[in-house]
Amino acid sequence: MDVDKLMAYQNMVQKSLRNEEQIDRKIELMTIINHLTFGPKNIVQKEQIILEAMSHGFSEKEVDHILQALIKENIIYESSPGFIKKR
């Protein structure tokens, strides 16, 4: 096996691991959102999500990035400015 093929394989494995890690973080953040939402409306303040996630080792930037990804994937949405609702 030549070096180029080995490097390509290593890059593919690293990319796969990064993708799995991102999925794990999304699941972890959704778990936090599920714990924070209650009542018939399932609404939670974005700031409350950020504070709780930061206590679980997330950075504010990471939370913001994941929330945007979840909105883009149509899993959650911003029902009104500063409030997140599950679909």
N, C-alpha and C positions, 0 to 999 in steps of 0.2 A: 504494500500500500504506500503510495507516495505521500509526501508531506502536504500537498495541496488538498488531496482528498481527506486526509486526516483533519486538517484545519477546517474544511467545509463541514465535516461531520461534527466537530467540536462546536462550531458556531451554531449548527442546527440544534444540538442538544442544549446549549446555553439559552437559545431563543425559546425553546420549548419549556425549559425550567422557569424562565422569566414569565411566560404566559401563564403557567400554572400558579406561580406566586401571585400574579395579578388577580387571577380568579379567586384564589384563597382569600385575598384581602377584600375583594368585593363581597364574598360570602360573609366574612367577618363583620364588615360594615353593615350589611343587610341584617345580620343577627342583632346588632346594636339598634338599628332602626326598628326592628320588630319588637324589641324589648321596650323601646321608648314610645311606641304608638299604642294608644289604647282608646277605647270608646268607639262609637259607631263611625266616626269620621276618619280614623287612622291618620291623623295629622300630627306632625311634630315640628318644632322650630329647628331650623337649620343650625342655629347656634348651639342648641342643646345636643344635636348629633355631634357637632365638632368637639364640644367639651367632653362628652362621654368617650368619643373615639380617641381623643388625645390621652385620656386616662388609660386607654388600652394600647398605647404605643404608636398611634398614628400621628403624623404631623398635620397641621392645618392644611397645608398645601396638598398633601396626599388625600385627605378627606374631600377637599374641594374637587380634586381631579376625579376621584372615584364617583362622587355624586354626579358630576357632569356626564361621566360614562354611563351610569345607571339611568340617567334621564335620557340620554341618547339611545340607549337600548330599550327604552319604553318600559322600564321596570318600576320607576318612580317618576313623579313630576312635581314641579313647584306650583302648588295650587294657588298660592298668592305669594307676593314677595317675602322671602324669608321662612316660608313654611313648606315642608316636604310631605307628600302624600304618596302612599303605595297605590299601585294600580290593582 
